[in-house]
Amino acid sequence: MGTASKILILAGMAALTASFVLGFFFAQERAKAAQANRYLVMAHVGGLIGGTMLLALTIAVGYSNLGSGLETLAAALIAGGSLALVAKDTLNWQQGVTDEFKQHPALQTKVGIASVVAMSAGLLVLVIGVLSAALG
């Protein structure tokens, strides 16, 4: 198993673990109120979706015909970006943010932008590797 797959598996498990832990806080909030903080929900669900995505991308890495260095870079960008989104939403929840697009919390805005750029770049590299293998 290559380094890129290991990165994706470790990050996927980290995201799923974070989601599981956040699920306890989600349950506590729901026991007290009809609705939980939207960013707690987003962090919890984002960890589930992101973790599953990261684990599934190990298949794409195995299929890609790029060099291991590019695959590792792509995996690191996607993994880092995915985990950063969970961290951003967790910070929003902890700081009581109700609408990050109106309130513009400085740190979370920067983390959100960086994570989207990182994931997009990593995914682009991996898509090129998969398409190259499929068409070549």
N, C-alpha and C positions, 0 to 999 in steps of 0.2 A: 504494500500500500504506500502510495506516494505522500509527500508532505502536504500537497494541496488537499487531498482527501482527509488527512488527519486534522488539518485546520478546520475544515468544514464539519467534521464529526464533533470535534471538541467544542466549537462555537455553537453548533446545533444543540448539543447537550446542555451547554451553559444557558442558552436561550430558553430551552424547555424547563430547566431547573428554576430559572428566574420566574418564568410564568407560573410554575407550580407554587412557589413561595408567594408571589403576588396574589395568587388565588385565595390564600388564607385571608389577606387583607380585604380582598374583594368580598368574600363571604361575610366578614365582620361589618363592612360598610352596608351591605345589603340587609343584614339583620337589623340594623339601626334605622335605615331609610329605604324608601321605595326605589331609589336610584343611587348608584355609586358614582363617584367622580369619573367623568368621561376619560380622563387621562390614566386613571387606574385601570379602567376597562381596556383602553388602547394598549397599555403596557402589557397587561395580562394576555390579551388576544394576540397582540403583536409578537410576543414571545412564542406563543403556540405556532403561529403561522410562520414566523421567521425561522424557528428551530426546525420545523418540518421541511421548509424550503432548503435550509442549509444541508440537512441530511440527504435530501433528494438530489441536490446538486453534485453529490459525490458520484452519481451515475454519469452526469455530464462530463465531469473531470476525467472519469475513466474512459469516456468515448472520445474526448478531445485528442487531437494530434499535435497540439502545441508542445513546446519544450516544457520541462518540469518547472523551470524558473518562471515562465509566463503563467502557467497554471497556478503556481503557488502565489504569485502576485495577485491574480484574479481572485483566488479563494480568500486571501487575506483582506482584500478590499471589500468583497461581499460580506465576509464574516464580521469584519470591524464595523462596517456600515449598519448591518442588521442589529448587532448588539448595541450600537450607539443609539439607534431609534428606540429600543426598549429603555435605555438609560435616560434618554430625553423625556419620554413620556412619564417615566417614574419620577424624574425631577419635577415635571409639571404638576403631577399629583401631589408630591410632597410639599410643594410651594403654594398649593392652592390655586394654581392657574385655572381659569375657567375657559379662556379662549386664547390660545397662543398667537393666533393671527391678528387679534386685536390688541393684546397686551404686549406682545413682542419681548418675552423674557430673553435677555441678551445671550446667556450661555446656551439655552435650549435652541434658540434660533440658529446660532453658529453650529451647534452639534447636528441639528436637523439638516442644514445645508450640506455640511461635510459628509454626513452619512449618505445622503441621496447622491452626491457626486461620486463618492467612493463605490457605492453599490452599482451605479450606472456604468462606471468605468470597468469595474470588475466583470460585470455581466456582459458588457460589450466584448471584452477579451475572450471570455468563455464561449460566447455565441460564435465568434469567429473560429475558435478552435473546433467547435462541434460542427459548424457548417463546412469547414475545411475537410474534416474527417468524413462527413456525409457525402460531400460532392466530389471528393478526391479519390 
